[in-house]
Amino acid sequence: MKKIAVYVTGGVACYKTVSFVRLLQKAGYQVRVAMTKAAQEFVNPNLFASLLKEPVLTDLFQPMEQGKIAHIELADWCDYAIVVPATANIIAKMAQGIADEVVSTSLLATAQPTFVVPAMNTKMYQAASTQRNLQTLKRDGVKILDPVTGLLAEGYSGQGRMPEPTEIATWFLSEITSEQKLKNKRILITAGGTQEAIDPVRLIVNRSSGKMGYALAKAAQQQGAQVTLVSTVPALPVPTGVEVIYVQSAQEMRQAVLKTYPQVDAVIMAAAVADYRVKNPAPTKIKKHSETLTLELVKNPDILKELGAQKEQQVLVGFAAETHDLQHYAQQKLIQKNLDLLVANDVSRKDIGFGSNDNEVILFQPEQAPILVAKADKAAIAQQILAVLASKLS
Ligand SMILES: Cc1cc2nc3c(=O)[nH]c(=O)nc-3n(C[C@H](O)[C@H](O)[C@H](O)COP(=O)(O)O)c2cc1C
């Protein structure tokens, strides 16, 4: 049974949240509630507690039960978080990462998909700051249900009114069920640049940060996939629920990938695998005795090509990072490596790609016109790539 954390903040529309919680329960979801102090001015927590047969989280410093920190426990427990109603205040805090009471702190600790239902006075809603904060939340991947135009508690009409509980439930439930497009699919994702040893202290590396692979892993997991991440970047936080295998060199990555390959439905090779490695890495640190130093490099295995050659049921997605002739190399790679989808990006641009939080990519598929995915943050790009992958898996 899916678990929903409902966060209630202090607007007049609080009373509608009671019916919304009832609708979730009737639809078979397990619900828990947390309320801000302002929300408790409008609705008594006991009302929610008696519906849920569960205590409501009302205070950051309420006594710990069995040594558990309640607001973190709620954040970890839920599959989805929704803020109903969301005040201008909580929207501003979420956009800034402020954690100063139980609701904002628990929301900041939530890695699961988050939904926000704003409700407020028209002028508060239209204020430049509120609009800016809503844009920030959208960019962070938070889903927002726009308020409707109607009679406000202030006695006049305007946009800011919270939709009726049935409308909120229809939107929310359709979002979370369509989100599970990769339900039970097993997906292997590689991330980061491989590291090839020169000697025990030196490496040949590349500029890949691993962020794109991690964004894909997080989004795929949220869409119901069982994700295995083969990563060279232990410094990045592993998305909740994702299994990770750390590797360094292209050869180690090849081993990990080939081992998992027969059991998966899809592979996304987002890692930047070195084309060459040092033929004979020195067993001890190379000293700077000579004026020049020559390293002999040998070709690394082409993991993607091997996967393409061995492909059975798997959908195979490759990445191409190019500095010139992007279209030409991408089309060539797609065919030569027997790929189902190739994600190409122009790494000569400073504003996107390697190391950046943003990307702009072109999706190439056999016998189809290329699709441009316009510049956006890597989480949004990941969603678009996975939408194409999901259509191939269904
Ligand atoms: C009667 C009354 C109604 C309010 N309605 C709203 C509302 O609908 N939306 C909103 O953003 N703030 C509303 N507020 C203001 C919030 O309660 C206030 O900004 C509060 O600090 C929000 O705290 P919270 O975000 O921690 O719940 C209202 C205040 C009062 C006194």
PDBQT file of the ligand as one rigid body, heavy atoms in Angstrom, charges set to zero:
ROOT
HETATM    1  C1  LIG A 401      -7.561  34.209   8.752  1.00  0.00    +0.000 C 
HETATM    2  C2  LIG A 401      -6.279  33.952   8.041  1.00  0.00    +0.000 A 
HETATM    3  C3  LIG A 401      -6.304  33.331   6.839  1.00  0.00    +0.000 A 
HETATM    4  C4  LIG A 401      -5.119  33.066   6.147  1.00  0.00    +0.000 A 
HETATM    5  N1  LIG A 401      -5.157  32.429   4.940  1.00  0.00    +0.000 NA
HETATM    6  C5  LIG A 401      -4.018  32.222   4.268  1.00  0.00    +0.000 A 
HETATM    7  C6  LIG A 401      -4.047  31.544   3.013  1.00  0.00    +0.000 A 
HETATM    8  O1  LIG A 401      -5.085  31.124   2.508  1.00  0.00    +0.000 OA
HETATM    9  N2  LIG A 401      -2.877  31.375   2.362  1.00  0.00    +0.000 N 
HETATM   10  C7  LIG A 401      -1.690  31.813   2.848  1.00  0.00    +0.000 A 
HETATM   11  O2  LIG A 401      -0.660  31.670   2.196  1.00  0.00    +0.000 OA
HETATM   12  N3  LIG A 401      -1.639  32.425   4.066  1.00  0.00    +0.000 NA
HETATM   13  C8  LIG A 401      -2.770  32.646   4.776  1.00  0.00    +0.000 A 
HETATM   14  N4  LIG A 401      -2.712  33.264   5.986  1.00  0.00    +0.000 N 
HETATM   15  C9  LIG A 401      -1.417  33.694   6.501  1.00  0.00    +0.000 C 
HETATM   16  C10 LIG A 401      -0.659  32.538   7.093  1.00  0.00    +0.000 C 
HETATM   17  O3  LIG A 401      -1.416  31.882   8.087  1.00  0.00    +0.000 OA
HETATM   18  C11 LIG A 401       0.658  33.031   7.639  1.00  0.00    +0.000 C 
HETATM   19  O4  LIG A 401       1.478  33.506   6.566  1.00  0.00    +0.000 OA
HETATM   20  C12 LIG A 401       1.403  31.998   8.424  1.00  0.00    +0.000 C 
HETATM   21  O5  LIG A 401       2.641  32.533   8.853  1.00  0.00    +0.000 OA
HETATM   22  C13 LIG A 401       1.649  30.751   7.607  1.00  0.00    +0.000 C 
HETATM   23  O6  LIG A 401       2.345  29.830   8.382  1.00  0.00    +0.000 OA
HETATM   24  P1  LIG A 401       2.671  28.383   7.862  1.00  0.00    +0.000 P 
HETATM   25  O7  LIG A 401       3.153  28.490   6.454  1.00  0.00    +0.000 OA
HETATM   26  O8  LIG A 401       3.753  27.922   8.795  1.00  0.00    +0.000 OA
HETATM   27  O9  LIG A 401       1.447  27.559   8.004  1.00  0.00    +0.000 OA
HETATM   28  C14 LIG A 401      -3.876  33.490   6.695  1.00  0.00    +0.000 A 
HETATM   29  C15 LIG A 401      -3.886  34.113   7.944  1.00  0.00    +0.000 A 
HETATM   30  C16 LIG A 401      -5.049  34.336   8.603  1.00  0.00    +0.000 A 
HETATM   31  C17 LIG A 401      -5.000  35.009   9.942  1.00  0.00    +0.000 C 
ENDROOT
TORSDOF 0
